[in-house]
Amino acid sequence: MNTYRKGLWMSASIFLSLIVACVTINIYFPAEKVESVAGEIVDEIRGKTPDGKESLFRKGRGLHLAESLTALVCPRAWADELTVSNPTIRGLKERMKARYAQMRPFYEKGMLKEGNDGYVSLGNAAGLGLKEKRDLNSLVSAENSDRKQLYLEVATALKIDPGQVNRIAQIFAKEWQKPVR
């Protein structure tokens, strides 16, 4: 009887150990969603239309005939369209869009550059006076502050742990670094 109990306890403890050892925790990071959102937001700030396409309405021409007929004959199957927007994100995008218009000439001259961390830094600012450098530093500081808040808001909207904001910033960095067309 003792041998039977000892074997039962031994089997139960091994079984329990195997169950506990097989528990894994998967932390899911939705990189594809963040890439999609980053592309959309950066394009909007830089004044591009989403996906580089024109809207269905052209100035004064109405709907495209071919697109209208296609829409009637072949209905579109909409994928899970991802848009991240709230009042804070919309306000950040508007401020950043206005600031980008001021910063664009400095990008073109190489005085500003996009880092791999998702933030703007000063490049070669030679040739600028003290006031211009101060104003440029102010623009960079405001831009980086808004970007940090934007990344936090995107994390919140996508239900991503705030500890992953640096990964979000790195994904955005790839979009910011793309050449402006």
Secondary structure, DSSP 8 states (H G I E B T S, - for coil): -HHHHHHHHHHHHHHHHHHHHT--------HHHHHHHHHHHHHHHTT--GGG---SEETTTEE-HHHHHHHHHS------------HHHHHHHHHHHHHHHHHHHHHHTTSEEE-TTS-EEE---TT--HHHHHHHHHHHHHHHHHHHHHHHHHHHHTT--GGGHHHHHHHHHHHHTS---
